């Protein structure tokens, strides 16, 4: 039985619902299909990826393309790759050796449903598949495909998601400047794919260096704000969030360091900084700005 994730609801306007449907339909087509009933790894990665979610990272890419005057459908395969990478990271994040979670997107976590071995293998297979569909994405030039794969690889690698996950697990080692350390961890763990989404959009429209800087700046600020919202919601019940609660109780998060009220003030600061980047890019009245306002208030 599905439990809706309501702690950070995605706005449900018609344009977003239409894009989400496009992403879900494309994901279902681009994910590998099980070759037999014994192909448990493929079954697991499909079910884990297609479980109901916000699809926020692919939506950021597609909305940015629309705001920048391009046809969003050209970015569907890279958008799906972003969602695959995000799902693969969740498979690992939930493992007993990491967050030891039991619930994700309203369902038992993948390692509980299929076993830890399958969850690890499904994550590896899903990452590889994400790079593969990006390298063959229709409508992109060879140079764009190569650079898109590189963007995703950097987002995942030792200076991206992987580093952020390690810092999240070993935050107690970050003794100096704990608030700066928590912010850096949030940027690496959450902001890496937000930044990749906006960088991909800039790549596909041929953005110049100044526009790229503002797209990246918007992504960083939005990612930090989004992670703050998630941390603030950590105390809510699983029925409200679709995942385990109190996962951050032993971690030095921005919320635990500042307190909820100051954390909300920090969230507002990130929101205003994100909007400033959109204004500088000439996108303050676009769909990205609308999404941000509805998500962050």
Secondary structure, 3 states (H helix, E strand, C coil): CCCCCCCCCCCCCHHHHHHHHHHHHHHHHHCCCCCCCCCHHHHHHHHHHHCCCCCHHHHHHHHHHHHCCCCHHHHHHHHHHHHHHHHHHHHHHCCCCCCCCCEECCEECHHHHHCHHHHHHHHHHHHHHHHHHHHCCCCCCHHHHHHHHHHHHHHHCCCCHHHHHHHHHCHHHCCCCHHHHHHHHHHHHHHHHHHHHHHHHHHHHCCCHHHHHHHHHHHHHHHHHHHHHHHHHHHCCHHHHCCCCCCCCCCCCHHHHHCHHHHHHHHHHHHHHHHHHHHHCCCCCCHHHHHHHHHHC
